Amino acid sequence: MGHDSPRAAMIYQHATTVEDQGIADRLSGLVEAHRGESDEDADPDDDEDDDGPAGALVPAG
């Protein structure tokens, strides 16, 4: 890693892990908030989620 000592490397690695977890937590919060908004706005008669078979092969013309 290029650090002067194993201790320095461990301190850096721990700090990076803590920051990564914080980023992941914030992103999860944004996703959950977005899901909550889209659930509230959803029309029960709307079948928008049914877009057909995913990954279906289509002949190239």
mmCIF file of the N, C-alpha and C atoms, coordinates in Angstrom:
data_MODEL
# 
_entry.id   MODEL 
# 
loop_
_atom_site.group_PDB 
_atom_site.id 
_atom_site.type_symbol 
_atom_site.label_atom_id 
_atom_site.label_alt_id 
_atom_site.label_comp_id 
_atom_site.label_asym_id 
_atom_site.label_entity_id 
_atom_site.label_seq_id 
_atom_site.pdbx_PDB_ins_code 
_atom_site.Cartn_x 
_atom_site.Cartn_y 
_atom_site.Cartn_z 
_atom_site.occupancy 
_atom_site.B_iso_or_equiv 
_atom_site.pdbx_formal_charge 
_atom_site.auth_seq_id 
_atom_site.auth_comp_id 
_atom_site.auth_asym_id 
_atom_site.auth_atom_id 
_atom_site.pdbx_PDB_model_num 
ATOM 1   N N  . MET A 1 1  ? 0.818   -1.200  0.000   1.00 0.00 ? 1  MET A N  1 
ATOM 2   C CA . MET A 1 1  ? 0.000   0.000   0.000   1.00 0.00 ? 1  MET A CA 1 
ATOM 3   C C  . MET A 1 1  ? 0.856   1.257   0.000   1.00 0.00 ? 1  MET A C  1 
ATOM 4   N N  . GLY A 1 2  ? 2.107   1.134   0.278   1.00 0.00 ? 2  GLY A N  1 
ATOM 5   C CA . GLY A 1 2  ? 2.982   2.284   0.279   1.00 0.00 ? 2  GLY A CA 1 
ATOM 6   C C  . GLY A 1 2  ? 3.027   3.031   1.593   1.00 0.00 ? 2  GLY A C  1 
ATOM 7   N N  . HIS A 1 3  ? 2.502   2.457   2.672   1.00 0.00 ? 3  HIS A N  1 
ATOM 8   C CA . HIS A 1 3  ? 2.530   3.111   3.976   1.00 0.00 ? 3  HIS A CA 1 
ATOM 9   C C  . HIS A 1 3  ? 3.835   2.783   4.680   1.00 0.00 ? 3  HIS A C  1 
ATOM 10  N N  . ASP A 1 4  ? 4.200   3.649   5.621   1.00 0.00 ? 4  ASP A N  1 
ATOM 11  C CA . ASP A 1 4  ? 5.467   3.490   6.332   1.00 0.00 ? 4  ASP A CA 1 
ATOM 12  C C  . ASP A 1 4  ? 5.462   2.297   7.286   1.00 0.00 ? 4  ASP A C  1 
ATOM 13  N N  . SER A 1 5  ? 4.306   1.892   7.758   1.00 0.00 ? 5  SER A N  1 
ATOM 14  C CA . SER A 1 5  ? 4.256   0.795   8.715   1.00 0.00 ? 5  SER A CA 1 
ATOM 15  C C  . SER A 1 5  ? 2.930   0.045   8.563   1.00 0.00 ? 5  SER A C  1 
ATOM 16  N N  . PRO A 1 6  ? 2.898   -1.186  9.042   1.00 0.00 ? 6  PRO A N  1 
ATOM 17  C CA . PRO A 1 6  ? 1.626   -1.913  9.023   1.00 0.00 ? 6  PRO A CA 1 
ATOM 18  C C  . PRO A 1 6  ? 0.540   -1.192  9.827   1.00 0.00 ? 6  PRO A C  1 
ATOM 19  N N  . ARG A 1 7  ? 0.958   -0.534  10.908  1.00 0.00 ? 7  ARG A N  1 
ATOM 20  C CA . ARG A 1 7  ? -0.014  0.205   11.721  1.00 0.00 ? 7  ARG A CA 1 
ATOM 21  C C  . ARG A 1 7  ? -0.653  1.332   10.905  1.00 0.00 ? 7  ARG A C  1 
ATOM 22  N N  . ALA A 1 8  ? 0.155   2.068   10.154  1.00 0.00 ? 8  ALA A N  1 
ATOM 23  C CA . ALA A 1 8  ? -0.366  3.153   9.319   1.00 0.00 ? 8  ALA A CA 1 
ATOM 24  C C  . ALA A 1 8  ? -1.331  2.603   8.272   1.00 0.00 ? 8  ALA A C  1 
ATOM 25  N N  . ALA A 1 9  ? -0.989  1.458   7.709   1.00 0.00 ? 9  ALA A N  1 
ATOM 26  C CA . ALA A 1 9  ? -1.860  0.831   6.719   1.00 0.00 ? 9  ALA A CA 1 
ATOM 27  C C  . ALA A 1 9  ? -3.193  0.438   7.346   1.00 0.00 ? 9  ALA A C  1 
ATOM 28  N N  . MET A 1 10 ? -3.165  -0.112  8.543   1.00 0.00 ? 10 MET A N  1 
ATOM 29  C CA . MET A 1 10 ? -4.398  -0.523  9.218   1.00 0.00 ? 10 MET A CA 1 
ATOM 30  C C  . MET A 1 10 ? -5.280  0.682   9.571   1.00 0.00 ? 10 MET A C  1 
ATOM 31  N N  . ILE A 1 11 ? -4.653  1.779   10.000  1.00 0.00 ? 11 ILE A N  1 
ATOM 32  C CA . ILE A 1 11 ? -5.407  2.998   10.315  1.00 0.00 ? 11 ILE A CA 1 
ATOM 33  C C  . ILE A 1 11 ? -6.096  3.509   9.055   1.00 0.00 ? 11 ILE A C  1 
ATOM 34  N N  . TYR A 1 12 ? -5.351  3.543   7.948   1.00 0.00 ? 12 TYR A N  1 
ATOM 35  C CA . TYR A 1 12 ? -5.917  4.005   6.684   1.00 0.00 ? 12 TYR A CA 1 
ATOM 36  C C  . TYR A 1 12 ? -7.054  3.074   6.243   1.00 0.00 ? 12 TYR A C  1 
ATOM 37  N N  . GLN A 1 13 ? -6.845  1.783   6.340   1.00 0.00 ? 13 GLN A N  1 
ATOM 38  C CA . GLN A 1 13 ? -7.844  0.813   5.907   1.00 0.00 ? 13 GLN A CA 1 
ATOM 39  C C  . GLN A 1 13 ? -9.122  0.950   6.743   1.00 0.00 ? 13 GLN A C  1 
ATOM 40  N N  . HIS A 1 14 ? -8.974  1.137   8.039   1.00 0.00 ? 14 HIS A N  1 
ATOM 41  C CA . HIS A 1 14 ? -10.142 1.308   8.908   1.00 0.00 ? 14 HIS A CA 1 
ATOM 42  C C  . HIS A 1 14 ? -10.891 2.586   8.547   1.00 0.00 ? 14 HIS A C  1 
ATOM 43  N N  . ALA A 1 15 ? -10.169 3.669   8.346   1.00 0.00 ? 15 ALA A N  1 
ATOM 44  C CA . ALA A 1 15 ? -10.806 4.937   8.005   1.00 0.00 ? 15 ALA A CA 1 
ATOM 45  C C  . ALA A 1 15 ? -11.561 4.817   6.683   1.00 0.00 ? 15 ALA A C  1 
ATOM 46  N N  . THR A 1 16 ? -10.963 4.129   5.715   1.00 0.00 ? 16 THR A N  1 
ATOM 47  C CA . THR A 1 16 ? -11.601 3.943   4.423   1.00 0.00 ? 16 THR A CA 1 
ATOM 48  C C  . THR A 1 16 ? -12.859 3.097   4.570   1.00 0.00 ? 16 THR A C  1 
ATOM 49  N N  . THR A 1 17 ? -12.799 2.041   5.376   1.00 0.00 ? 17 THR A N  1 
ATOM 50  C CA . THR A 1 17 ? -13.957 1.174   5.593   1.00 0.00 ? 17 THR A CA 1 
ATOM 51  C C  . THR A 1 17 ? -15.099 1.946   6.239   1.00 0.00 ? 17 THR A C  1 
ATOM 52  N N  . VAL A 1 18 ? -14.779 2.780   7.215   1.00 0.00 ? 18 VAL A N  1 
ATOM 53  C CA . VAL A 1 18 ? -15.805 3.581   7.891   1.00 0.00 ? 18 VAL A CA 1 
ATOM 54  C C  . VAL A 1 18 ? -16.454 4.543   6.896   1.00 0.00 ? 18 VAL A C  1 
ATOM 55  N N  . GLU A 1 19 ? -15.662 5.194   6.070   1.00 0.00 ? 19 GLU A N  1 
ATOM 56  C CA . GLU A 1 19 ? -16.199 6.119   5.069   1.00 0.00 ? 19 GLU A CA 1 
ATOM 57  C C  . GLU A 1 19 ? -17.041 5.373   4.043   1.00 0.00 ? 19 GLU A C  1 
ATOM 58  N N  . ASP A 1 20 ? -16.573 4.231   3.588   1.00 0.00 ? 20 ASP A N  1 
ATOM 59  C CA . ASP A 1 20 ? -17.339 3.429   2.627   1.00 0.00 ? 20 ASP A CA 1 
ATOM 60  C C  . ASP A 1 20 ? -18.695 3.032   3.204   1.00 0.00 ? 20 ASP A C  1 
ATOM 61  N N  . GLN A 1 21 ? -18.733 2.655   4.464   1.00 0.00 ? 21 GLN A N  1 
ATOM 62  C CA . GLN A 1 21 ? -19.998 2.278   5.104   1.00 0.00 ? 21 GLN A CA 1 
ATOM 63  C C  . GLN A 1 21 ? -20.929 3.479   5.181   1.00 0.00 ? 21 GLN A C  1 
ATOM 64  N N  . GLY A 1 22 ? -20.375 4.641   5.470   1.00 0.00 ? 22 GLY A N  1 
ATOM 65  C CA . GLY A 1 22 ? -21.193 5.853   5.518   1.00 0.00 ? 22 GLY A CA 1 
ATOM 66  C C  . GLY A 1 22 ? -21.801 6.178   4.165   1.00 0.00 ? 22 GLY A C  1 
ATOM 67  N N  . ILE A 1 23 ? -21.017 6.033   3.103   1.00 0.00 ? 23 ILE A N  1 
ATOM 68  C CA . ILE A 1 23 ? -21.518 6.267   1.747   1.00 0.00 ? 23 ILE A CA 1 
ATOM 69  C C  . ILE A 1 23 ? -22.619 5.271   1.420   1.00 0.00 ? 23 ILE A C  1 
ATOM 70  N N  . ALA A 1 24 ? -22.384 3.998   1.740   1.00 0.00 ? 24 ALA A N  1 
ATOM 71  C CA . ALA A 1 24 ? -23.385 2.958   1.472   1.00 0.00 ? 24 ALA A CA 1 
ATOM 72  C C  . ALA A 1 24 ? -24.677 3.240   2.233   1.00 0.00 ? 24 ALA A C  1 
ATOM 73  N N  . ASP A 1 25 ? -24.560 3.675   3.478   1.00 0.00 ? 25 ASP A N  1 
ATOM 74  C CA . ASP A 1 25 ? -25.747 3.986   4.277   1.00 0.00 ? 25 ASP A CA 1 
ATOM 75  C C  . ASP A 1 25 ? -26.543 5.143   3.672   1.00 0.00 ? 25 ASP A C  1 
ATOM 76  N N  . ARG A 1 26 ? -25.825 6.185   3.226   1.00 0.00 ? 26 ARG A N  1 
ATOM 77  C CA . ARG A 1 26 ? -26.515 7.330   2.624   1.00 0.00 ? 26 ARG A CA 1 
ATOM 78  C C  . ARG A 1 26 ? -27.196 6.938   1.318   1.00 0.00 ? 26 ARG A C  1 
ATOM 79  N N  . LEU A 1 27 ? -26.518 6.131   0.488   1.00 0.00 ? 27 LEU A N  1 
ATOM 80  C CA . LEU A 1 27 ? -27.133 5.680   -0.758  1.00 0.00 ? 27 LEU A CA 1 
ATOM 81  C C  . LEU A 1 27 ? -28.363 4.819   -0.491  1.00 0.00 ? 27 LEU A C  1 
ATOM 82  N N  . SER A 1 28 ? -28.277 3.947   0.509   1.00 0.00 ? 28 SER A N  1 
ATOM 83  C CA . SER A 1 28 ? -29.432 3.119   0.866   1.00 0.00 ? 28 SER A CA 1 
ATOM 84  C C  . SER A 1 28 ? -30.608 3.989   1.302   1.00 0.00 ? 28 SER A C  1 
ATOM 85  N N  . GLY A 1 29 ? -30.323 5.029   2.052   1.00 0.00 ? 29 GLY A N  1 
ATOM 86  C CA . GLY A 1 29 ? -31.380 5.947   2.477   1.00 0.00 ? 29 GLY A CA 1 
ATOM 87  C C  . GLY A 1 29 ? -32.037 6.640   1.294   1.00 0.00 ? 29 GLY A C  1 
ATOM 88  N N  . LEU A 1 30 ? -31.229 7.038   0.309   1.00 0.00 ? 30 LEU A N  1 
ATOM 89  C CA . LEU A 1 30 ? -31.788 7.676   -0.878  1.00 0.00 ? 30 LEU A CA 1 
ATOM 90  C C  . LEU A 1 30 ? -32.661 6.708   -1.670  1.00 0.00 ? 30 LEU A C  1 
ATOM 91  N N  . VAL A 1 31 ? -32.208 5.467   -1.796  1.00 0.00 ? 31 VAL A N  1 
ATOM 92  C CA . VAL A 1 31 ? -32.986 4.459   -2.521  1.00 0.00 ? 31 VAL A CA 1 
ATOM 93  C C  . VAL A 1 31 ? -34.303 4.203   -1.805  1.00 0.00 ? 31 VAL A C  1 
ATOM 94  N N  . GLU A 1 32 ? -34.251 4.036   -0.492  1.00 0.00 ? 32 GLU A N  1 
ATOM 95  C CA . GLU A 1 32 ? -35.473 3.787   0.274   1.00 0.00 ? 32 GLU A CA 1 
ATOM 96  C C  . GLU A 1 32 ? -36.439 4.968   0.171   1.00 0.00 ? 32 GLU A C  1 
ATOM 97  N N  . ALA A 1 33 ? -35.910 6.194   0.210   1.00 0.00 ? 33 ALA A N  1 
ATOM 98  C CA . ALA A 1 33 ? -36.764 7.378   0.084   1.00 0.00 ? 33 ALA A CA 1 
ATOM 99  C C  . ALA A 1 33 ? -37.408 7.400   -1.296  1.00 0.00 ? 33 ALA A C  1 
ATOM 100 N N  . HIS A 1 34 ? -36.644 7.081   -2.330  1.00 0.00 ? 34 HIS A N  1 
ATOM 101 C CA . HIS A 1 34 ? -37.175 7.060   -3.695  1.00 0.00 ? 34 HIS A CA 1 
ATOM 102 C C  . HIS A 1 34 ? -38.242 5.979   -3.843  1.00 0.00 ? 34 HIS A C  1 
ATOM 103 N N  . ARG A 1 35 ? -37.998 4.821   -3.270  1.00 0.00 ? 35 ARG A N  1 
ATOM 104 C CA . ARG A 1 35 ? -38.985 3.743   -3.336  1.00 0.00 ? 35 ARG A CA 1 
ATOM 105 C C  . ARG A 1 35 ? -40.269 4.153   -2.633  1.00 0.00 ? 35 ARG A C  1 
ATOM 106 N N  . GLY A 1 36 ? -40.148 4.839   -1.516  1.00 0.00 ? 36 GLY A N  1 
ATOM 107 C CA . GLY A 1 36 ? -41.322 5.298   -0.781  1.00 0.00 ? 36 GLY A CA 1 
ATOM 108 C C  . GLY A 1 36 ? -42.125 6.293   -1.592  1.00 0.00 ? 36 GLY A C  1 
ATOM 109 N N  . GLU A 1 37 ? -41.434 7.193   -2.307  1.00 0.00 ? 37 GLU A N  1 
ATOM 110 C CA . GLU A 1 37 ? -42.119 8.169   -3.139  1.00 0.00 ? 37 GLU A CA 1 
ATOM 111 C C  . GLU A 1 37 ? -42.833 7.484   -4.288  1.00 0.00 ? 37 GLU A C  1 
ATOM 112 N N  . SER A 1 38 ? -42.170 6.532   -4.932  1.00 0.00 ? 38 SER A N  1 
ATOM 113 C CA . SER A 1 38 ? -42.784 5.877   -6.086  1.00 0.00 ? 38 SER A CA 1 
ATOM 114 C C  . SER A 1 38 ? -43.940 4.986   -5.652  1.00 0.00 ? 38 SER A C  1 
ATOM 115 N N  . ASP A 1 39 ? -43.893 4.409   -4.451  1.00 0.00 ? 39 ASP A N  1 
ATOM 116 C CA . ASP A 1 39 ? -45.002 3.598   -3.949  1.00 0.00 ? 39 ASP A CA 1 
ATOM 117 C C  . ASP A 1 39 ? -46.228 4.458   -3.691  1.00 0.00 ? 39 ASP A C  1 
ATOM 118 N N  . GLU A 1 40 ? -46.007 5.672   -3.191  1.00 0.00 ? 40 GLU A N  1 
ATOM 119 C CA . GLU A 1 40 ? -47.117 6.574   -2.903  1.00 0.00 ? 40 GLU A CA 1 
ATOM 120 C C  . GLU A 1 40 ? -47.773 7.055   -4.188  1.00 0.00 ? 40 GLU A C  1 
ATOM 121 N N  . ASP A 1 41 ? -46.958 7.252   -5.240  1.00 0.00 ? 41 ASP A N  1 
ATOM 122 C CA . ASP A 1 41 ? -47.455 7.774   -6.507  1.00 0.00 ? 41 ASP A CA 1 
ATOM 123 C C  . ASP A 1 41 ? -48.003 6.676   -7.412  1.00 0.00 ? 41 ASP A C  1 
ATOM 124 N N  . ALA A 1 42 ? -47.866 5.420   -7.022  1.00 0.00 ? 42 ALA A N  1 
ATOM 125 C CA . ALA A 1 42 ? -48.239 4.310   -7.895  1.00 0.00 ? 42 ALA A CA 1 
ATOM 126 C C  . ALA A 1 42 ? -49.744 4.234   -8.084  1.00 0.00 ? 42 ALA A C  1 
ATOM 127 N N  . ASP A 1 43 ? -50.125 3.961   -9.314  1.00 0.00 ? 43 ASP A N  1 
ATOM 128 C CA . ASP A 1 43 ? -51.528 3.751   -9.663  1.00 0.00 ? 43 ASP A CA 1 
ATOM 129 C C  . ASP A 1 43 ? -51.793 2.254   -9.629  1.00 0.00 ? 43 ASP A C  1 
ATOM 130 N N  . PRO A 1 44 ? -52.720 1.783   -8.821  1.00 0.00 ? 44 PRO A N  1 
ATOM 131 C CA . PRO A 1 44 ? -52.949 0.342   -8.696  1.00 0.00 ? 44 PRO A CA 1 
ATOM 132 C C  . PRO A 1 44 ? -53.394 -0.303  -10.007 1.00 0.00 ? 44 PRO A C  1 
ATOM 133 N N  . ASP A 1 45 ? -53.972 0.484   -10.941 1.00 0.00 ? 45 ASP A N  1 
ATOM 134 C CA . ASP A 1 45 ? -54.410 -0.060  -12.224 1.00 0.00 ? 45 ASP A CA 1 
ATOM 135 C C  . ASP A 1 45 ? -53.313 -0.010  -13.284 1.00 0.00 ? 45 ASP A C  1 
ATOM 136 N N  . ASP A 1 46 ? -52.168 0.527   -12.949 1.00 0.00 ? 46 ASP A N  1 
ATOM 137 C CA . ASP A 1 46 ? -51.071 0.684   -13.904 1.00 0.00 ? 46 ASP A CA 1 
ATOM 138 C C  . ASP A 1 46 ? -50.176 -0.546  -13.874 1.00 0.00 ? 46 ASP A C  1 
ATOM 139 N N  . ASP A 1 47 ? -50.011 -1.203  -15.016 1.00 0.00 ? 47 ASP A N  1 
ATOM 140 C CA . ASP A 1 47 ? -49.141 -2.384  -15.116 1.00 0.00 ? 47 ASP A CA 1 
ATOM 141 C C  . ASP A 1 47 ? -47.789 -2.028  -15.710 1.00 0.00 ? 47 ASP A C  1 
ATOM 142 N N  . GLU A 1 48 ? -47.241 -0.910  -15.333 1.00 0.00 ? 48 GLU A N  1 
ATOM 143 C CA . GLU A 1 48 ? -45.983 -0.446  -15.915 1.00 0.00 ? 48 GLU A CA 1 
ATOM 144 C C  . GLU A 1 48 ? -44.841 -1.423  -15.686 1.00 0.00 ? 48 GLU A C  1 
ATOM 145 N N  . ASP A 1 49 ? -44.892 -2.192  -14.590 1.00 0.00 ? 49 ASP A N  1 
ATOM 146 C CA . ASP A 1 49 ? -43.811 -3.123  -14.284 1.00 0.00 ? 49 ASP A CA 1 
ATOM 147 C C  . ASP A 1 49 ? -43.776 -4.306  -15.236 1.00 0.00 ? 49 ASP A C  1 
ATOM 148 N N  . ASP A 1 50 ? -44.858 -4.590  -15.954 1.00 0.00 ? 50 ASP A N  1 
ATOM 149 C CA . ASP A 1 50 ? -44.923 -5.746  -16.826 1.00 0.00 ? 50 ASP A CA 1 
ATOM 150 C C  . ASP A 1 50 ? -44.468 -5.356  -18.232 1.00 0.00 ? 50 ASP A C  1 
ATOM 151 N N  . ASP A 1 51 ? -43.158 -5.330  -18.421 1.00 0.00 ? 51 ASP A N  1 
ATOM 152 C CA . ASP A 1 51 ? -42.597 -4.945  -19.711 1.00 0.00 ? 51 ASP A CA 1 
ATOM 153 C C  . ASP A 1 51 ? -42.271 -6.145  -20.579 1.00 0.00 ? 51 ASP A C  1 
ATOM 154 N N  . GLY A 1 52 ? -42.781 -7.299  -20.255 1.00 0.00 ? 52 GLY A N  1 
ATOM 155 C CA . GLY A 1 52 ? -42.513 -8.484  -21.053 1.00 0.00 ? 52 GLY A CA 1 
ATOM 156 C C  . GLY A 1 52 ? -41.314 -9.249  -20.505 1.00 0.00 ? 52 GLY A C  1 
ATOM 157 N N  . PRO A 1 53 ? -40.962 -10.308 -21.194 1.00 0.00 ? 53 PRO A N  1 
ATOM 158 C CA . PRO A 1 53 ? -39.856 -11.145 -20.715 1.00 0.00 ? 53 PRO A CA 1 
ATOM 159 C C  . PRO A 1 53 ? -38.506 -10.431 -20.838 1.00 0.00 ? 53 PRO A C  1 
ATOM 160 N N  . ALA A 1 54 ? -37.812 -10.371 -19.752 1.00 0.00 ? 54 ALA A N  1 
ATOM 161 C CA . ALA A 1 54 ? -36.497 -9.739  -19.757 1.00 0.00 ? 54 ALA A CA 1 
ATOM 162 C C  . ALA A 1 54 ? -35.485 -10.690 -20.394 1.00 0.00 ? 54 ALA A C  1 
ATOM 163 N N  . GLY A 1 55 ? -34.633 -10.162 -21.212 1.00 0.00 ? 55 GLY A N  1 
ATOM 164 C CA . GLY A 1 55 ? -33.569 -10.963 -21.815 1.00 0.00 ? 55 GLY A CA 1 
ATOM 165 C C  . GLY A 1 55 ? -34.043 -11.843 -22.960 1.00 0.00 ? 55 GLY A C  1 
ATOM 166 N N  . ALA A 1 56 ? -35.222 -11.585 -23.507 1.00 0.00 ? 56 ALA A N  1 
ATOM 167 C CA . ALA A 1 56 ? -35.727 -12.393 -24.606 1.00 0.00 ? 56 ALA A CA 1 
ATOM 168 C C  . ALA A 1 56 ? -34.906 -12.091 -25.863 1.00 0.00 ? 56 ALA A C  1 
ATOM 169 N N  . LEU A 1 57 ? -34.568 -13.142 -26.589 1.00 0.00 ? 57 LEU A N  1 
ATOM 170 C CA . LEU A 1 57 ? -33.815 -12.968 -27.830 1.00 0.00 ? 57 LEU A CA 1 
ATOM 171 C C  . LEU A 1 57 ? -34.736 -12.477 -28.920 1.00 0.00 ? 57 LEU A C  1 
ATOM 172 N N  . VAL A 1 58 ? -34.264 -11.492 -29.655 1.00 0.00 ? 58 VAL A N  1 
ATOM 173 C CA . VAL A 1 58 ? -35.033 -10.919 -30.751 1.00 0.00 ? 58 VAL A CA 1 
ATOM 174 C C  . VAL A 1 58 ? -34.190 -11.054 -32.008 1.00 0.00 ? 58 VAL A C  1 
ATOM 175 N N  . PRO A 1 59 ? -34.773 -11.572 -33.089 1.00 0.00 ? 59 PRO A N  1 
ATOM 176 C CA . PRO A 1 59 ? -33.980 -11.722 -34.321 1.00 0.00 ? 59 PRO A CA 1 
ATOM 177 C C  . PRO A 1 59 ? -33.512 -10.376 -34.835 1.00 0.00 ? 59 PRO A C  1 
ATOM 178 N N  . ALA A 1 60 ? -32.253 -10.315 -35.231 1.00 0.00 ? 60 ALA A N  1 
ATOM 179 C CA . ALA A 1 60 ? -31.695 -9.097  -35.808 1.00 0.00 ? 60 ALA A CA 1 
ATOM 180 C C  . ALA A 1 60 ? -32.036 -9.079  -37.283 1.00 0.00 ? 60 ALA A C  1 
ATOM 181 N N  . GLY A 1 61 ? -32.531 -7.948  -37.747 1.00 0.00 ? 61 GLY A N  1 
ATOM 182 C CA . GLY A 1 61 ? -33.037 -7.855  -39.109 1.00 0.00 ? 61 GLY A CA 1 
ATOM 183 C C  . GLY A 1 61 ? -32.015 -7.512  -40.067 1.00 0.00 ? 61 GLY A C  1 
# 
